């Protein structure tokens, strides 16, 4: 049984890798991965494909250039915010960190944490970009 599962995973991974770059499908994320996995590896492939598809389908798109420029041009805040956790794209900032909305694009907010300007998704507090 383990050999079948491993073989299914290997075939699925090889197929998904090639298709991810060559195909512009309308079904993405967990659903697309589950469908592809089911075709390649049956029920086990569907489970593995759903997990892999969910991870690949939730990649974070960088903000538009005008949002980055706006955040870069804003004056530094008077008080410094320091958190112990590293600030990493894809991870949330603590809920206690105050976010300032980007007026021209409400999909983004920004803050300065650990002396770094950070663009954040205001709904999830997830870091979208760290400006160096």
C-alpha positions in Angstrom: 0.0 0.0 0.0 2.8 2.4 0.8 4.4 1.8 -2.6 1.1 2.7 -4.3 0.8 5.9 -2.2 4.4 6.9 -2.9 4.0 6.1 -6.6 0.8 8.1 -6.8 2.4 11.1 -5.0 5.5 11.0 -7.3 3.4 10.8 -10.5 1.1 13.5 -9.2 4.0 15.8 -8.3 5.7 15.4 -11.7 2.4 16.0 -13.5 1.5 19.0 -11.4 4.9 20.6 -11.8 4.7 20.5 -15.6 1.1 21.6 -15.8 1.5 24.5 -13.3 3.7 26.4 -15.7 2.1 25.4 -19.0 -1.6 25.7 -18.3 -3.8 28.7 -17.7 -6.8 26.9 -16.0 -9.8 28.4 -14.4 -9.8 25.9 -11.5 -7.0 26.7 -9.1 -6.0 26.2 -5.5 -7.3 23.2 -3.5 -10.1 22.4 -6.0 -7.8 22.3 -9.0 -5.2 20.3 -7.1 -7.8 17.8 -6.0 -9.1 17.3 -9.5 -5.7 16.9 -11.0 -4.7 14.5 -8.2 -7.8 12.4 -8.6 -7.1 12.0 -12.3 -3.5 11.0 -11.7 -3.6 9.1 -8.4 -7.2 8.3 -7.6 -8.5 9.1 -4.1 -5.1 9.3 -2.5 -4.0 11.7 -5.3 -7.1 13.8 -4.7 -6.1 14.3 -1.1 -2.5 15.1 -1.9 -3.5 17.3 -4.8 -5.9 19.3 -2.7 -3.2 20.1 -0.2 -0.6 20.9 -2.8 -3.1 23.0 -4.8 -4.1 24.9 -1.7 -0.6 25.9 -1.0 0.2 26.8 -4.6 -3.1 28.6 -5.0 -2.6 30.9 -2.1 0.7 32.6 -3.3 0.8 36.3 -2.5 0.8 38.7 -5.4 3.0 41.8 -4.8 1.2 45.1 -4.6 1.1 47.5 -7.5 4.0 49.8 -8.0 2.0 52.9 -7.1 1.2 51.4 -3.7 4.9 50.7 -3.0 5.8 54.2 -4.1 3.1 55.7 -1.8 4.4 53.7 1.2 8.0 54.7 0.5 7.1 58.4 0.4 5.2 58.5 3.7 7.0 60.1 6.7 8.3 57.8 9.3 6.0 57.5 12.4 6.8 59.3 15.6 6.8 56.1 17.7 8.7 53.0 16.7 6.9 49.6 16.8 9.1 46.7 17.7 7.9 43.1 17.7 9.9 40.0 18.7 8.8 37.9 15.7 10.5 38.3 12.3 8.5 40.2 9.7 8.1 37.8 6.8 5.9 37.9 3.6 3.0 35.6 4.0 2.9 35.8 7.9 0.6 38.1 9.8 1.8 41.0 11.9 0.3 41.1 15.4 -3.2 42.4 15.7 -1.9 45.1 18.1 0.1 46.7 15.3 -1.8 49.8 13.9 -2.2 49.7 10.1 -2.6 52.9 8.0 -4.7 52.4 4.9 -3.4 53.3 1.4 -5.9 55.9 0.2 -5.7 55.0 -3.5 -6.0 51.3 -3.0 -8.0 50.0 0.0 -6.8 46.5 -0.6 -3.6 47.5 1.1 -2.5 49.1 4.3 1.0 49.8 5.7 2.9 50.1 8.9 6.5 50.4 10.1 7.6 47.5 12.2 11.2 46.8 13.4 12.3 49.9 11.4 10.9 48.2 8.2 8.1 49.6 6.0 5.6 46.8 5.5 2.7 46.5 3.2 -0.1 44.5 4.7 -3.5 43.0 3.7 -5.8 44.9 6.2 -8.3 42.1 6.5 -5.9 39.4 7.5 -2.9 41.4 8.7 -0.8 39.3 6.4 2.5 40.8 5.2 2.3 41.3 1.4 5.7 43.0 1.0 8.6 44.2 3.1 10.2 47.3 1.6 14.0 47.3 1.9 
